[in-house]
Amino acid sequence: MKRRLVLLLLLACTAAHGAALTPREILEQSDRARGKGPGLAWNIAMTSEEGAEKKEQTLEVKARENDALVTFAAPARMKGQMMLMQGRNMWFIKPGVSKPIPISPRQKLMGQAANGDIASTNYAGDYDGKLLAEEQIGGEPCYVLDLAAKTQNLTYDRIVFWVSKERLVGVKADFYTVSGKKFKSAVLEHKNAITYKGQKYPFISKMVITDTLRPADITTMVFGSAVIKEVPDSTFNLNLLVK
């Protein structure tokens, strides 16, 4: 009887401490490290290399939950141009032009990076996720999730996403077309950090995107330190942004 009681207690402890996270819970944690959450501001230095051609851009991002405003800081010919994301809708805004242009998160921004790659992510809300397996990436145990887009106006139709089991941040992603063809991959680093309500969280520091058919075509995004700040509703008001 005593042995049975001990065994039951051990099983109860194991269940309490080893309860598996659902795919949605894993994605919610990883989204936080990509800008989903309270008001945040950061910058991105982008470099694209395709053959002998090299391009560079610098962007400034303000985000809050599912909304983001991206302002081009460089090169000089693009300075002041903006992209506004409200949920799953995006617009391009050019100084001096009174009418915003609706754009798609799938559209190419520069090199291998799409418009939707630079703003805050909402994989937990935008994709149906299921756990495929668990495997190691660079010696780090990871969940492997299969993400299927809930609607057609998202950046990618399908993503296979590796999330660190310990840190709960994305470390690798493979992107697929609706027909099931892999066309690019990304490796992510999270050496930045934010502190919110006394707790420290990892934040993305680098994303390297590689074309599957042309591995020499690489786009690198270096994320500056994110700062938590109040971002008012007016920041995402399309009418106020168009002058």
Long-range contacts (C-beta under 8 A, 24 or more apart in sequence): 21-143, 23-129, 23-130, 23-131, 23-143, 23-145, 24-124, 24-129, 26-129, 26-143, 26-145, 26-163, 26-168, 27-123, 27-124, 27-127, 27-129, 27-145, 27-147, 27-161, 27-163, 28-124, 29-163, 29-168, 29-169, 30-123, 30-161, 30-163, 30-168, 30-169, 30-170, 31-120, 31-121, 31-122, 31-123, 31-124, 32-201, 33-168, 33-169, 33-170, 33-190, 33-201, 33-202, 33-203, 33-204, 34-120, 34-121, 34-170, 34-204, 35-61, 35-63, 35-68, 35-119, 35-120, 35-121, 35-204, 35-226, 36-63, 36-65, 36-66, 36-120, 36-121, 36-122, 36-124, 37-64, 37-65, 37-196, 38-64, 38-196, 38-228, 39-63, 39-64, 39-228, 39-229, 39-230, 39-231, 40-64, 40-120, 40-194, 40-226, 40-227, 40-228, 40-229, 40-231, 41-226, 41-227, 41-229, 41-231, 42-203, 42-223, 42-224, 42-225, 42-226, 42-227, 43-73, 43-223, 43-224, 44-118, 44-221, 44-222, 44-223, 44-224, 45-221, 45-222, 45-224, 46-110, 46-111, 46-113, 46-118, 46-219, 46-220, 46-221, 46-222, 47-219, 47-220, 47-222, 48-110, 48-111, 48-112, 48-113, 48-218, 48-219, 48-220, 49-111, 49-216, 49-217, 49-218, 49-219, 50-111, 50-214, 50-216, 50-217, 51-216, 51-217, 55-110, 55-111, 57-110, 59-118, 61-118, 61-119, 62-231, 62-235, 63-119, 63-120, 63-231, 64-231, 64-235, 64-236, 65-120, 66-120, 66-122, 66-125, 67-120, 67-235, 67-236, 68-119, 68-120, 68-236, 69-235, 69-236, 69-241, 70-118, 70-119, 82-241, 83-115, 83-118, 83-119, 84-236, 84-238, 84-241, 85-116, 85-119, 85-120, 86-236, 86-238, 88-126, 88-151, 88-153, 88-154, 89-153, 90-115, 90-116, 91-238, 93-238, 93-241, 93-242, 95-243, 96-243, 97-242, 98-242, 98-243, 99-242, 100-238, 100-241, 100-242, 104-153, 105-153, 105-154, 105-155, 106-154, 106-155, 106-156, 110-219, 111-209, 111-217, 111-218, 111-219, 112-184, 112-209, 112-210, 112-211, 112-217, 112-218, 112-219, 113-209, 113-219, 113-221, 114-155, 115-155, 116-154, 116-155, 116-156, 117-155, 117-207, 117-209, 117-221, 118-221, 123-147, 123-159, 123-161, 126-150, 126-151, 126-154, 127-154, 127-159, 129-161, 132-160, 134-165, 135-162, 137-162, 137-164, 137-171, 137-172, 138-171, 140-164, 140-165, 140-166, 140-171, 141-165, 141-166, 142-171, 142-172, 167-202, 169-202, 169-204, 182-212, 183-211, 183-212, 183-213, 184-209, 184-210, 184-211, 184-212, 185-209, 185-210, 185-212, 186-210, 192-223, 192-224, 192-225, 192-226, 194-226, 194-227, 194-228, 195-228, 196-228
